[in-house]
Amino acid sequence: MHKFRATIPLIFTVLLVTALPALAQRADDADRASKNGKVEGVIDGVTVTLEYGRPKVKGRTVWGGLVPYGQVWRTGADEATTITFSADVEIGGQKLAAGAYALFTEPGENEWTIIFNKVAKQWGAFRHDAGQDAARVTATPKAIGEHVEEMEFVIVDSWVALQWERLAVPFEVKKAG
């Protein structure tokens, strides 16, 4: 019996380590209206990965309606959007350590705040704790010509951009030096 008790912590450690990859992924989207999205790219040798829920416009007024101005938004649907960096980066003059962050935004008509929160895994923005924000940077929204029905992120050159409806919100990522 004594030997078994000594192995209990080892068993729990093994179970936790094997479960972590499953916990790191978004839940199955088979029954969800907003399907999961994932984009990965390399910027200056840094792998950048975003995982998010992809809400649809469905004829709704998105900006200032479905997504109110001046309020923290989960930047997608369901679980908070996550952004992961394989190395230290700099965004808007602020350094972020390698790792995973919840990516929140606070939309505005002329300026957005992009929020990188240390609590990567959380549901929506309901429990957003500003004290856990690793960085807050501003971004300027840009009108785009084509309609984007399902929200998406794109990575182009040194830029990451949210695109939805007829709006793009880009921010530049640089490898920290």
Salt bridges, closest charged atoms under 4 A:
ASP78 OD2 - ARG32 NH1 3.25
GLU79 OE1 - ARG26 NH2 3.06
GLU79 OE1 - ARG32 NH1 2.76
ASP133 OD1 - HIS128 NE2 2.92
ASP133 OD2 - ARG136 NE 2.92
GLU149 OE1 - HIS147 NE2 2.82
GLU152 OE1 - ARG54 NH2 3.94
